[in-house]
Amino acid sequence: MGVRILRSAGRFSRRESGLALLTAIVVTLVMAMLTLAVASLAMSEYANAVTSEQAVQAFFVAEGGLERALAVLRTDADWSDGAGVDSGASGTAWRPLNDPAHDGAAVGRPFPPGSSFGTYSIYIRRMTANPGDSINVNNINIRVIGRVGRAARTVGFEAHRLTASDFVTYSAQDMLIDEGGGNVTIHGSIYVRGDLGLKAVRTGVYNDRPLFSTDSQPYPNQLYVRGLLDMSTGNSTVGTQAQPMWAVHAERLDLRRDSRQNLWTYHLDNLVPDIPYPDVAGYVNLLKTTGAFGNAMDGANLVTCRDGNAAPVSQQDLILAASGAAFYLPTKAYWATLTAPKQCIFTPGGVADAGNHILRWEPRASNQPGLLTFNSAIRDLPVLVRGRLGIAKDVVYQGSGTVVVDHPTATEWAMDSGGTGKNPTGGSNVTGPCTGSWSCAILARQRASERTTCGASPPTTMPAADLAVFIVNGSARLYGSSNTCEQEINAVVVAGARDDPVHKFLSLKKVQVYGVVMANKLDTSQNPDFFQVPDLPNYLPLPLAQLLGGSGGAVVYRNWKELY
């Protein structure tokens, strides 16, 4: 029996030894698997940490590419002409930005330069102001991809060149509002290259008009003064407590009692970007040299076809007369198809056809405003007038177009709807074409004020359907009115050559300008008021956009967002 017990114990011991071995193997395998899992997790965490760090770095590389894009865009005056930085650009597909300083396409560029830390690629896509409109000169879409290691980040934005069209009022010289009654108001953004003296009885810059119809309050209006903003006397205000300006930028300040009680703004600094006054004289000379205008010319004279008269009239001045025959300005392209001696043809296929004239003037009845019709189909070409523009009665206009007036004589008004007043040099009185029975306003087909008073009928058609632009190499004088309901002017006016201190914009009576006024010298002695028109920057005719883009200006970005 004892032997059997011993034998049984031996067998049990052998079985136990096998079980221990199996257990040891299982434990070893489990430990190995745990070790591999921990190692894999650690490697994964490390890889994630590296990827996360590279993603952050890639984002900053993309930001660096963004700054490079802005720097390159500053070197090109026209982002719509297919030359320079926008060569090969499309309005539908993304194309590489051309960076001439770095041998072409800005794709896979090292960042920082000369290193292997990361790369950026910059792509552009053209913009149009409106469907079917010309390509935008001063706006373009940008997309930048930053890469570091296996990580990539992409940012997108809209590049915009700041020009004088971003302001309801732009003055190249000092703007000192201390004459007349001192009741000048500016409703929107303003830029002054010299000093701005709001020192009169009652003056104000207000943030109560949107720049774009999609804006909500507070509106993005800003005040820029490259010299001294002087509000030390009078009863002036910039912004209000309820509607502060988005920002005020002035190199120097002189406020009443050293207090900001009359200056309301969300942001105040002394950093003022340089936004040059457009080179009007240079632009006009370029038009004359290249012939890049739309109307037919007889030497330096306009070719005019008057209703019922086959013989064309050749004259330097463009006069919107109070009476007389209506007339057309034939296009240069149409006039070139006629054989000598050239005659005005009014049958089908003649000058009256929509594609054969660039402008038409109808004086209409003596008690009605005249009708000025622009041919919007060729709004990308301006009308060139090598003399004066005279406005003898109220004008209601329709369509969109640009009139360029080249009459730099200091003692005469290049654009004139004036009655009786002093000439730009302060000499003897000069009588303008406007008679005493008219205020000689320039009004869109539906007034831009959107007022329900004084007979206006909203909604406005300016600038979406009707926009008149006057680029004047000389001085511009508007007559205005003592009647509040007859003071409105709907137009964009660029008055004066950049280097001529005599050229100016002046009103002889009170005017309320809905649009933009850019002036070498802005005379406010008759207390004009300026009102920003929403969306106007989106509808600028190509000639004005090219003039402003060619003058340079700071390039900024809008609508920035990270895409992925």
PyMOL commands that set and color helices and strands:
alter all, ss='L'
color gray80, all
select helices_A, chain A and resi 2-73+84-86+100-102+164-166+256-258+280-290+332-336+354-356+376-378+484-486+536-539+542-550
alter helices_A, ss='H'
color red, helices_A
select strands_A, chain A and resi 95-96+98-99+104-105+109-111+118-128+135-148+151-161+169-171+175-177+185-187+190-192+196-198+204-206+222-231+237-238+247-255+268-269+297-298+301-306+313-315+318-320+327-330+357-362+370-374+383-385+389-391+395-398+400-406+413-416+420-422+429-431+442-444+467-473+475-478+488-495+505-507+512-519+529-531+555-562
alter strands_A, ss='S'
color yellow, strands_A
deselect
rebuild
show_as cartoon
